[in-house]
Amino acid sequence: MSITERLANLSFPTVIITIIVLLGLRWVLLKQKYPMAKTVAEFAESLAVAMGLVFLIIRPFFVQAFFIPSASMEPTLLIHDHILVNKLVYRFREPKLGDVVVFKAPLAATPGEEKEKDFIKRVIGVPGDLVRITPGYVIVGQAQYDHRYLENVLRGYSALSGGGKVKLTDNKVLVDGKPVSLAEVAAAVGEPNAKVKVVPGKVYINGKVINEPYTAEDPDTEYPLLYGPRATNPEWIVTKGGVHYVKIPKGKLLVMGDNRNDSNDARFWGLLDRKRVLGKAMFVFWPLNRIKWVR
């Protein structure tokens, strides 16, 4: 954990003790006759007031700094980005589709951990929404290939600063945003003369495909998950015309990472309780070359 992150996440008792120490130091120094002692006393007083303002008023109720520890929100947020989170906005409105939110993840999201952690994801489904996700893949000849396989065979097309992420769109294959021809894809899997069909993964909200320009990849896992240890709660699943959907109940949210195929999110550990949301990601303030609004 960096120094910046440690300072941003000082506990309430630590803040109170530090303020008391600073005020005590001020009281002692003011009794000294030396001019320098008075200067230091004034500095200690100013620091105590600033800490009280930031950690006891601004951080709990208005704005808080958070640190990005994983790649789950790439390319929107990168590892080591420091962001400011608006903790006031959701006192006046509910989270909506597309909001990037910070929340206390349930222990089910971090098996083996004893303490809940802060996560950051994007809101994809809100109460009342019918959500369905279809996985993306490429068919070359008679064989079907998923994102993981394509990442391996198309690694030579990766950008120097990229991670070789494969994103499938309508009849296009992109590696780190760079188009790779269907002929190149066929050659990469060892079938240079075969026909190639691209089937992009899609997210449907209330029957309509949503546009997701912010993702690193299209999804390669279907949702709801009907079987296995991470199967979706059947109480949330509805079936229409033989197709399964998740209907987001009141007080719940579906949150997912923008790095869609490398994200530990609500598809796997369950819909997020609305009361766990801490705030809306607002601004990247560090490093300096990454300063931007979060969208």
Phi, psi and omega per residue, in radians:
M1 nan 2.268 -3.103
S2 -1.280 2.879 3.109
I3 -1.084 -0.700 3.135
T4 -1.055 -0.772 -3.131
E5 -1.157 -0.704 3.128
R6 -1.074 -0.750 3.140
L7 -1.148 -0.701 -3.103
A8 -1.171 -0.416 -3.046
N9 -2.011 0.499 3.073
L10 -1.006 2.388 -3.128
S11 -1.278 2.790 3.141
F12 -1.013 -0.833 3.121
P13 -1.052 -0.681 3.136
T14 -1.098 -0.721 3.121
V15 -1.108 -0.807 -3.122
I16 -1.082 -0.804 -3.136
I17 -1.084 -0.746 -3.132
T18 -1.094 -0.741 3.128
I19 -1.110 -0.744 3.122
I20 -1.085 -0.743 3.122
V21 -1.092 -0.760 -3.130
L22 -1.121 -0.729 3.124
L23 -1.201 -0.623 3.067
G24 -1.136 -0.706 3.093
L25 -1.097 -0.728 3.102
R26 -1.034 -0.800 -3.109
W27 -1.057 -0.747 -3.138
V28 -1.159 -0.782 -3.061
L29 -1.192 -0.566 -3.141
L30 -1.154 -0.328 3.115
K31 -1.455 -0.175 3.135
Q32 -1.429 2.729 -3.104
K33 -1.613 -0.191 -3.056
Y34 -1.384 2.403 3.121
P35 -1.014 -0.667 -3.135
M36 -1.090 -0.616 3.134
A37 -1.090 -0.713 3.117
K38 -1.123 -0.686 3.128
T39 -1.098 -0.776 3.126
V40 -1.156 -0.647 3.120
A41 -1.087 -0.745 3.114
E42 -1.127 -0.669 3.111
F43 -1.135 -0.753 3.126
A44 -1.076 -0.700 3.121
E45 -1.123 -0.779 -3.137
S46 -1.108 -0.702 -3.141
L47 -1.165 -0.693 3.118
A48 -1.110 -0.757 3.118
V49 -1.122 -0.751 -3.134
A50 -1.101 -0.749 3.122
M51 -1.112 -0.733 3.112
G52 -1.072 -0.748 -3.140
L53 -1.127 -0.829 -3.064
V54 -1.256 -0.869 -2.977
F55 -1.559 -0.375 -3.110
L56 -1.841 -0.270 -3.131
I57 -2.141 -1.029 -3.056
I58 -1.172 -0.893 -3.069
R59 -1.101 -0.811 -3.113
P60 -1.188 -0.526 -2.965
F61 -2.051 -0.365 -2.990
F62 -2.139 -1.221 -3.035
V63 -2.376 2.459 3.088
Q64 -2.424 2.565 3.099
A65 -1.586 2.437 3.083
F66 -2.308 2.732 -3.103
F67 -1.988 2.382 -3.129
I68 -1.576 1.961 -3.040
P69 -1.660 -0.210 -3.032
S70 -2.391 3.059 -3.102
A71 -1.630 0.203 -2.997
S72 -1.174 -0.312 -3.133
M73 -1.927 0.240 3.062
E74 -1.171 2.561 0.044
P75 -1.538 0.005 -3.110
T76 -1.112 -0.832 3.133
L77 -2.253 2.351 -3.099
L78 -1.840 2.778 3.055
I79 -0.977 2.358 3.133
H80 1.436 -0.008 2.979
D81 -1.119 2.494 3.025
H82 -1.977 2.243 -3.045
I83 -2.173 2.742 2.997
L84 -1.787 2.368 -3.090
V85 -2.032 2.252 3.110
N86 -1.417 1.935 -3.100
K87 -1.642 -0.013 -3.069
L88 -1.704 -0.532 -2.947
V89 -1.008 -0.675 -3.058
Y90 -1.440 0.092 2.960
R91 -1.407 -0.281 -3.081
F92 -2.003 -0.320 3.090
R93 -2.628 2.893 3.133
E94 -1.564 2.694 3.034
P95 -1.008 2.535 -3.128
K96 -2.229 2.922 -3.124
L97 -0.914 2.221 3.096
G98 1.701 -0.275 3.106
D99 -1.125 2.416 3.013
V100 -1.691 2.067 -2.996
V101 -2.117 2.594 2.992
V102 -1.796 2.413 -3.079
F103 -2.638 2.827 3.009
K104 -1.428 1.967 -3.115
A105 -1.302 2.483 3.069
P106 -1.184 2.785 -3.127
L107 -1.080 -0.413 3.101
A108 -1.087 -0.382 3.139
A109 -1.397 -0.333 -3.115
T110 -2.321 1.250 -3.123
P111 -0.947 2.384 3.134
G112 1.612 -0.284 3.122
E113 -1.492 2.586 3.116
E114 -1.747 -0.262 -3.091
K115 -2.133 2.380 3.102
E116 -1.161 2.517 -3.121
K117 -1.984 2.754 3.046
D118 -1.444 2.277 3.071
F119 -2.037 2.807 3.015
I120 -2.331 2.222 -3.115
K121 -2.570 3.061 3.110
R122 -1.820 2.435 3.107
V123 -1.316 2.135 -3.135
I124 -1.963 -0.510 3.132
G125 -2.400 2.367 3.124
V126 -2.071 2.908 -3.078
P127 -0.871 2.300 -3.137
G128 1.690 -0.341 -3.127
D129 -1.241 2.526 2.952
L130 -1.790 2.073 -3.036
V131 -2.054 2.395 3.070
R132 -2.517 2.415 3.115
I133 -2.185 2.281 3.065
T134 -1.914 2.433 -3.071
P135 -1.354 2.648 3.095
G136 -1.704 2.606 3.119
Y137 -2.873 2.975 3.092
V138 -2.158 2.353 3.058
I139 -1.837 2.123 3.074
V140 -2.061 1.973 -3.031
G141 1.152 -2.044 3.130
Q142 -1.871 0.025 -3.052
A143 -1.839 2.563 -3.135
Q144 -1.953 2.378 -3.071
Y145 -2.219 2.331 3.131
D146 -1.634 -3.103 -3.075
H147 -1.084 -0.726 -3.096
R148 -1.053 -0.776 -3.140
Y149 -1.158 -0.751 -3.122
L150 -1.124 -0.640 3.093
E151 -1.033 -0.701 -3.132
N152 -1.189 -0.846 -3.042
V153 -1.359 -0.351 -3.138
L154 -1.821 0.294 -3.082
R155 -1.015 -0.525 -3.131
G156 -1.164 -0.245 3.135
Y157 -1.682 0.040 -3.101
S158 -1.165 2.516 3.016
A159 -1.252 2.654 -3.108
L160 -1.023 -0.618 -3.113
S161 -1.695 0.062 -3.086
G162 -1.735 3.115 -3.133
G163 -1.937 0.199 -3.135
G164 1.299 0.472 -3.117
K165 -1.226 2.306 -3.140
V166 -1.780 2.142 3.092
K167 -2.085 2.196 -3.123
L168 -1.745 2.274 3.034
T169 -2.157 -3.037 -3.129
D170 -1.082 1.835 3.086
N171 1.120 0.397 3.098
K172 -2.343 2.573 3.030
V173 -2.107 2.132 -3.138
L174 -1.982 2.349 3.035
V175 -2.042 1.976 -3.036
D176 0.928 0.646 3.106
G177 1.491 -0.122 -3.113
K178 -1.675 2.211 -3.140
P179 -1.144 2.385 3.035
V180 -2.061 2.238 -3.064
S181 -1.155 2.717 3.131
L182 -1.122 -0.558 3.088
A183 -1.130 -0.680 3.109
E184 -1.173 -0.648 3.096
V185 -1.108 -0.807 3.140
A186 -1.046 -0.757 3.133
A187 -1.141 -0.649 -3.098
A188 -1.134 -0.553 -3.141
V189 -1.619 0.094 3.055
G190 1.518 0.293 3.101
E191 -2.299 1.231 -2.997
P192 -1.072 -0.387 -3.100
N193 -1.815 0.088 -3.062
A194 -1.451 2.723 3.070
K195 -1.366 2.460 -3.093
V196 -2.034 2.302 3.067
K197 -2.165 2.235 -3.127
V198 -1.791 2.172 3.104
V199 -2.077 1.702 -3.102
P200 -1.251 2.556 3.010
G201 -1.248 2.502 -3.065
K202 -2.379 2.595 3.048
V203 -1.923 2.139 3.138
Y204 -1.854 2.231 3.030
I205 -2.056 2.028 -3.116
N206 0.936 0.701 3.052
G207 1.515 -0.086 -3.123
K208 -1.986 2.427 3.089
V209 -1.280 2.288 3.110
I210 -1.642 2.543 3.101
N211 -1.450 2.217 -3.082
E212 -2.226 1.283 3.141
P213 -1.201 -0.254 -3.076
Y214 -1.455 -0.153 -3.038
T215 -1.452 2.656 3.035
A216 -1.353 -0.605 -3.126
E217 -2.539 2.772 2.939
D218 -1.372 2.753 -3.049
P219 -1.203 2.536 3.066
D220 -2.019 0.166 3.109
T221 -2.155 2.313 3.122
E222 -1.327 2.790 3.119
Y223 -2.626 2.330 0.089
P224 -1.251 2.726 3.054
L225 -1.554 2.080 -3.020
L226 -1.576 -0.392 -3.056
Y227 -2.368 2.879 3.059
G228 1.672 3.049 -3.071
P229 -1.156 -0.360 -3.141
R230 -1.910 0.475 -3.130
A231 -1.052 2.524 3.125
T232 -1.166 2.458 3.097
N233 -0.925 2.062 -3.089
P234 -1.066 -0.362 3.113
E235 -1.161 -0.346 -3.119
W236 -1.649 -0.161 -3.028
I237 -1.617 2.321 3.017
V238 -2.163 2.688 -3.113
T239 -2.149 2.227 3.094
K240 -2.316 2.136 3.136
G241 1.053 0.554 -3.138
G242 1.397 0.048 -3.136
V243 -1.866 2.364 -3.118
H244 -1.606 2.386 3.087
Y245 -2.291 2.792 2.929
V246 -1.794 2.171 3.050
K247 -1.724 2.037 -3.058
I248 -1.255 2.041 -3.124
P249 -1.359 2.928 3.103
K250 -1.032 2.371 3.103
G251 1.461 0.144 -3.123
K252 -2.191 2.775 3.083
L253 -2.428 2.545 2.954
L254 -1.715 2.041 -3.140
V255 -2.084 2.414 -3.093
M256 -2.436 2.685 3.085
G257 -1.422 2.618 3.093
D258 -1.217 -0.488 3.019
N259 -1.434 1.251 -2.790
R260 -0.919 -0.593 -3.081
N261 -1.763 0.181 3.086
D262 -2.449 0.891 -3.067
S263 -2.414 2.227 3.051
N264 -1.536 1.685 -3.010
D265 -2.350 -2.956 -2.967
A266 -1.132 -0.251 3.045
R267 -1.094 -0.488 -2.978
F268 -1.892 -0.513 -3.131
W269 -1.998 0.063 3.038
G270 1.920 2.720 3.140
L271 -1.033 2.556 -3.073
L272 -1.486 2.338 3.020
D273 -1.198 2.264 -3.128
R274 -0.968 -0.618 -3.079
K275 -1.169 -0.235 3.131
R276 -1.443 -0.206 -3.100
V277 -1.227 2.234 -3.127
L278 -1.641 -0.574 -3.119
G279 3.008 3.134 -3.101
K280 -1.818 2.225 3.090
A281 -1.078 2.275 -2.978
M282 -2.039 -0.785 -2.902
F283 -2.716 2.366 2.984
V284 -1.575 2.116 -3.100
F285 -1.949 -0.144 3.129
W286 -2.722 2.429 0.027
P287 -1.249 2.891 -3.013
L288 -1.056 -0.588 -3.125
N289 -1.354 0.012 3.124
R290 -1.985 0.113 -3.099
I291 -1.015 2.180 -3.129
K292 -2.997 2.848 2.970
W293 -1.348 2.549 3.106
V294 -1.568 2.136 -3.111
R295 -2.276 nan nan
